[in-house]
Amino acid sequence: MPGTTEALLKLQEVQLEISELRQEEGGREQRIALHRRELAKIEARLAQIDAQIRDAKSQASLAELDVKSREQNISKHREALKQTRTNKEYNAILTSLNTEEVDKGKAEARALELMSQVDQLVAQRGTIDAERQQVQDRIRHVEDALRAYLEKTAPRRQELSARLAQASEGIPPQSLQTFFRVADRHEGQAMAPVIRIHPKRDEHCCGGCNMKVTLEVINALRGRDDLQFCASCGRILYPA
């Protein structure tokens, strides 16, 4: 096996361990992000219901002002009835009085309906707020777990970083750059063995994606030190 390929295989052993740690860390970060998206939706629901509460309270206040205004008008009409001098004038004022009383009743019913709506909305808000608290607790729990994980694995990360630097020594910079680019794309698995498909025929496939590898690539692997790649998945190939 050519020297560069052999060196990259040793490098991959370390990279796979690093990728394993990164995947675990990434999974925990994804759970945090998921909970945060859930929290954002709850916050939006709270903002919406707060707006509904403000609107209902505002309408209820207007209805109460309407009641007070009609009560004043009713008082004025009653005083006016005492001072009427003709039946026609009396009937006109009485009609206005009755109309005001009917409208006052409607306004009172509207005010009560709105205040009942406010109470229902406040109760709904309490339920949603409890949901928010639960999600916030989950976020804190997962964040604490992530911090604990990072602290626990810090020594291993430092060790792997040192091993990675050591394994990288002597590898041409361009090959090293290519290796890490491919490793990032395949969760650390930058290298793939070339597997012989049939014992009696010179046919081979990539051990990473099972796609056929040409005989030209096989011959290059046997005789040259330059990197050979799977035409399908892009992994760096090496003879099994």
C-alpha positions in Angstrom: 0.0 0.0 0.0 1.5 3.4 -0.9 2.8 5.5 1.9 0.3 8.4 1.8 -2.7 6.0 1.7 -1.3 4.1 4.7 -0.8 7.3 6.6 -4.3 8.4 5.9 -5.7 5.1 7.1 -4.0 5.7 10.5 -5.3 9.2 10.5 -8.8 8.0 9.8 -8.7 5.8 13.0 -8.3 9.0 15.0 -10.8 11.0 12.9 -13.5 8.3 13.4 -13.1 8.6 17.2 -13.3 12.4 16.9 -16.4 12.1 14.6 -18.1 9.9 17.2 -17.7 12.5 19.8 -18.8 15.2 17.4 -21.9 13.2 16.5 -22.9 12.8 20.1 -22.4 16.5 20.7 -24.3 17.4 17.6 -27.2 15.1 18.6 -27.4 16.9 21.9 -27.3 20.3 20.2 -30.0 19.2 17.8 -32.2 18.3 20.8 -31.6 21.8 22.3 -32.5 23.4 18.9 -35.7 21.3 18.7 -36.8 22.4 22.1 -36.0 26.0 21.3 -38.1 25.9 18.2 -40.9 24.4 20.3 -40.4 27.2 22.8 -40.6 29.8 20.0 -44.0 28.4 18.9 -45.3 28.6 22.5 -44.0 32.2 22.8 -45.9 33.1 19.6 -49.1 31.5 21.1 -48.6 33.6 24.2 -48.1 36.8 22.3 -51.2 36.0 20.3 -53.4 35.3 23.4 -52.0 38.4 25.1 -53.1 40.5 22.2 -56.6 38.9 22.4 -56.8 39.6 26.1 -55.8 43.3 25.5 -58.4 43.6 22.8 -61.2 42.0 24.9 -60.4 44.2 27.9 -60.4 47.3 25.7 -63.8 46.3 24.2 -65.1 45.5 27.7 -64.0 49.0 28.9 -65.8 50.6 26.0 -69.0 48.6 26.8 -68.8 49.7 30.5 -68.4 53.3 29.4 -71.5 52.8 27.1 -73.4 51.5 30.2 -72.5 54.6 32.3 -73.3 56.9 29.4 -76.8 55.4 29.0 -77.3 55.5 32.8 -76.7 59.2 32.7 -79.1 59.6 29.8 -81.7 57.5 31.6 -81.4 59.8 34.6 -81.8 62.9 32.4 -84.9 61.4 30.7 -86.5 60.6 34.1 -85.9 64.1 35.3 -87.3 65.4 32.0 -90.5 63.3 32.5 -91.2 65.2 35.7 -91.1 68.5 33.9 -93.2 67.6 30.9 -96.4 69.6 30.2 -98.0 67.7 27.4 -98.8 64.1 26.6 -96.9 64.3 23.4 -93.7 65.5 25.0 -94.2 62.9 27.8 -94.5 60.1 25.3 -91.5 61.2 23.3 -89.3 61.3 26.4 -90.7 58.0 27.6 -89.9 56.4 24.2 -86.3 57.7 24.4 -86.1 56.4 28.0 -87.2 52.9 27.1 -84.8 52.8 24.2 -81.9 53.8 26.4 -82.8 51.2 29.0 -82.9 48.5 26.2 -79.6 49.7 24.9 -78.2 49.8 28.4 -79.2 46.2 28.9 -77.5 45.2 25.7 -74.3 47.1 26.7 -74.3 45.4 30.1 -74.7 42.0 28.5 -71.9 42.8 26.1 -69.6 43.9 29.0 -70.3 40.7 30.9 -69.7 38.6 27.8 -66.4 40.3 27.2 -65.2 39.9 30.8 -66.1 36.3 30.6 -64.0 36.0 27.5 -61.1 37.7 29.2 -61.4 35.1 32.1 -61.3 32.3 29.6 -58.4 33.7 27.7 -56.4 34.3 31.0 -57.1 30.6 31.9 -55.8 29.5 28.5 -52.8 31.7 28.9 -52.0 30.0 32.2 -52.1 26.6 30.5 -49.8 27.8 27.7 -47.5 29.4 30.2 -47.2 26.1 32.1 -46.2 24.4 28.8 -43.6 27.1 28.3 -42.2 26.4 31.8 -42.0 22.7 31.0 -40.1 23.3 27.7 -37.8 25.8 29.4 -37.0 23.1 32.1 -36.3 20.6 29.3 -33.9 23.0 27.6 -32.1 23.7 30.9 -31.8 19.9 31.5 -30.4 19.2 28.0 -28.0 22.1 28.2 -26.8 21.0 31.5 -26.3 17.5 30.1 -24.4 18.9 27.2 -22.1 20.9 29.4 -21.5 17.8 31.6 -20.8 15.7 28.5 -18.3 18.3 27.2 -16.5 18.4 30.6 -16.4 14.7 30.8 -15.0 14.2 27.3 -12.6 17.1 27.5 -9.5 15.0 28.3 -10.3 12.5 25.6 -10.8 15.4 23.1 -7.4 16.8 24.0 -5.8 13.4 23.6 -7.4 12.8 20.2 -6.4 16.3 19.1 -2.8 15.5 20.0 -3.0 12.1 18.2 -4.6 13.7 15.2 -1.7 16.2 14.9 0.8 13.4 15.3 -0.9 11.2 12.7 -1.0 14.2 10.3 2.7 14.6 10.3 4.4 13.8 7.0 1.2 13.7 5.0 1.3 16.1 2.0 -0.8 19.3 2.8 -3.0 18.8 -0.3 -3.7 15.2 0.6 -4.4 16.2 4.2 -6.9 18.9 3.1 -8.6 16.5 0.8 -8.9 13.9 3.5 -10.6 16.3 6.0 -13.0 17.6 3.3 -14.1 14.0 2.5 -14.2 13.1 6.2 -16.6 16.0 6.9 -18.9 14.8 4.1 -19.0 11.2 5.4 -19.0 11.6 9.2 -15.3 10.8 9.5 -15.3 7.9 7.1 -13.0 9.4 4.4 -11.5 6.1 3.4 -13.1 3.1 1.8 -11.6 -0.3 1.0 -11.8 -1.7 -2.6 -13.6 -5.0 -2.4 -13.2 -7.7 -5.0 -16.7 -8.7 -6.2 -15.9 -12.1 -7.7 -12.8 -14.2 -6.8 -12.3 -15.3 -10.4 -12.9 -12.0 -12.1 -11.0 -8.7 -11.8 -14.1 -6.8 -10.7 -14.1 -4.5 -7.7 -16.5 -2.2 -5.8 -16.2 0.6 -3.3 -16.6 -0.6 0.3 -18.3 2.6 1.2 -21.1 2.8 -1.4 -20.8 -0.6 -3.2 -20.5 1.0 -6.6 -18.1 -0.5 -9.2 -14.5 0.7 -9.3 -12.7 0.7 -12.7 -9.7 -1.5 -13.4 -7.8 1.7 -14.2 -8.3 2.9 -10.6 -7.3 -0.5 -9.2 -4.0 -0.5 -11.2 -3.3 3.1 -10.0 -3.8 1.9 -6.4 -1.3 -0.9 -6.9 1.4 1.2 -8.5 1.1 4.9 -7.5 1.1 7.0 -4.3 -1.4 9.6 -5.5 -4.9 9.4 -4.1 -7.7 7.5 -5.9 -11.3 8.3 -5.3 -14.6 6.5 -5.7 -16.4 8.1 -8.7 -19.7 7.7 -6.9 -19.3 8.6 -3.2 -16.0 10.5 -3.4 -14.3 8.5 -0.7 -10.5 7.9 -0.8 -10.0 4.3 -1.9 -7.4 1.8 -0.6 -6.8 -1.9 -1.3 -8.5 -4.2 1.2 
